[in-house]
């Protein structure tokens, strides 16, 4: 397994099974990208793997051209395989890590929250971002 990290992204390649991610040192990125292959496996009965993806504190993306359904269904999104640097540069352009974390919180809430939870998270993130931009208090 090869793990590359920067301020925003942890990218993993060279894995045969998604189960390898459970014990990996992935850091605290805004986004986890797994470079997949046609043979990337995911045990559909692996409860710990389900929990890993459900509770991941970052957006998860599978970079693959022909992903298997079992593997792809675990991720928040599927993106084209190969060099993801242009994609992530555009995604995090002009954002600080803190700003990206505020936006990510909304996507993470959408993974398992109710509609009310998602709207609450979006509202709080919006006010925190605006307060930071304007130099004031967010009044939470």
C-alpha positions as CSV (number, residue, x, y, z in Angstrom):
1,X,0.0,0.0,0.0
2,X,1.3,3.4,-0.9
3,X,-0.1,6.4,1.0
4,X,0.6,10.0,-0.1
5,X,-0.7,12.9,1.9
6,X,-0.8,16.7,1.7
7,X,-2.8,19.3,3.5
8,X,-6.1,18.4,1.9
9,X,-5.9,14.9,0.4
10,X,-4.7,11.5,1.4
11,X,-4.3,9.3,-1.7
12,X,-3.9,5.5,-1.4
13,X,-2.8,3.2,-4.2
14,X,-1.6,-0.4,-4.5
15,X,-4.3,-2.1,-2.4
16,X,-6.2,-5.2,-3.4
17,X,-8.9,-5.0,-0.8
18,X,-10.7,-2.1,0.9
19,X,-10.3,-3.8,4.2
20,X,-6.6,-2.7,4.1
21,X,-7.8,0.9,4.8
22,X,-9.3,0.1,8.2
23,X,-5.8,-0.1,9.9
24,X,-3.9,2.3,7.7
25,X,-2.5,5.6,9.0
26,X,-4.5,8.0,6.8
27,X,-4.0,11.3,8.6
28,X,-6.7,14.0,8.8
29,X,-7.4,15.0,5.2
30,X,-10.4,16.7,3.8
31,X,-10.6,13.9,1.2
32,X,-9.5,10.3,0.9
33,X,-8.9,9.1,-2.6
34,X,-8.3,5.4,-3.3
35,X,-6.8,4.6,-6.7
36,X,-8.9,1.6,-7.6
37,X,-8.5,-1.2,-10.1
38,X,-10.9,-3.6,-11.7
39,X,-9.8,-6.2,-9.1
40,X,-10.3,-4.0,-6.0
41,X,-12.4,-6.1,-3.7
42,X,-14.8,-5.2,-0.9
43,X,-16.4,-7.9,1.3
44,X,-20.0,-7.0,1.4
45,X,-20.4,-8.6,4.8
46,X,-17.5,-6.7,6.5
47,X,-19.3,-4.7,9.2
48,X,-16.1,-3.0,10.3
49,X,-15.5,-1.8,6.8
50,X,-19.1,-0.4,6.6
51,X,-18.5,1.5,9.8
52,X,-15.1,2.8,8.5
53,X,-16.8,4.4,5.5
54,X,-19.9,5.5,7.3
55,X,-17.9,7.3,10.0
56,X,-15.0,8.6,7.9
57,X,-14.3,12.2,9.0
58,X,-13.6,13.1,5.4
59,X,-15.1,12.8,1.9
60,X,-14.2,9.5,0.3
61,X,-13.6,9.0,-3.4
62,X,-12.7,6.0,-5.6
63,X,-10.6,6.9,-8.6
64,X,-11.4,4.2,-11.1
65,X,-12.6,4.0,-14.7
66,X,-14.5,0.7,-14.3
67,X,-15.2,0.3,-10.6
68,X,-16.8,-2.8,-9.2
69,X,-20.2,-2.2,-7.7
70,X,-19.3,-3.5,-4.2
71,X,-16.2,-1.3,-3.9
72,X,-17.8,1.8,-5.5
73,X,-20.9,1.7,-3.4
74,X,-18.8,2.3,-0.2
75,X,-17.5,5.7,-1.4
76,X,-19.1,9.1,-1.4
77,X,-18.1,9.6,-5.1
78,X,-16.3,8.0,-8.0
79,X,-13.9,10.0,-10.0
80,X,-11.8,9.2,-13.1
81,X,-8.7,7.1,-12.5
82,X,-5.2,8.4,-12.8
83,X,-3.7,11.8,-11.8
84,X,-6.2,13.4,-9.4
85,X,-4.1,16.5,-8.7
86,X,-5.9,18.7,-11.1
87,X,-9.3,17.6,-9.8
88,X,-8.3,18.2,-6.1
89,X,-6.6,21.5,-7.0
90,X,-9.8,22.8,-8.5
91,X,-11.9,21.4,-5.6
92,X,-9.9,23.1,-2.9
93,X,-8.9,26.2,-4.8
94,X,-8.6,29.3,-2.7
95,X,-9.7,27.5,0.5
96,X,-7.9,27.1,3.8
97,X,-8.0,23.7,5.5
98,X,-10.5,25.2,8.0
99,X,-12.8,26.3,5.2
100,X,-12.6,23.0,3.5
101,X,-13.4,21.2,6.8
102,X,-16.5,23.4,7.3
103,X,-17.8,22.4,3.8
104,X,-16.9,18.8,4.3
105,X,-18.9,18.6,7.5
106,X,-22.0,19.1,5.4
107,X,-21.1,16.2,3.1
108,X,-20.3,14.0,6.0
109,X,-23.6,14.9,7.7
110,X,-25.4,13.9,4.5
111,X,-23.8,10.5,4.6
112,X,-25.8,9.5,7.7
113,X,-27.9,12.3,9.0
114,X,-31.5,13.2,8.7
115,X,-32.6,16.0,6.5
116,X,-32.9,18.3,9.6
117,X,-29.4,17.3,10.6
118,X,-28.0,18.2,7.2
119,X,-29.8,21.6,7.1
120,X,-28.6,22.4,10.6
121,X,-25.0,21.5,9.6
122,X,-25.2,23.6,6.5
123,X,-26.6,26.6,8.3
124,X,-23.9,26.4,11.1
125,X,-21.1,26.0,8.5
126,X,-22.5,29.0,6.5
127,X,-22.5,31.3,9.5
128,X,-19.1,30.2,10.7
129,X,-17.7,30.8,7.2
130,X,-19.3,34.2,6.9
131,X,-18.2,35.2,10.4
132,X,-14.6,34.3,9.6
133,X,-14.8,36.2,6.3
134,X,-16.3,39.3,8.0
135,X,-14.2,39.1,11.1
136,X,-17.2,38.8,13.4
137,X,-18.9,36.3,15.7
138,X,-20.9,33.4,14.3
139,X,-23.5,33.7,17.1
140,X,-24.0,29.9,17.4
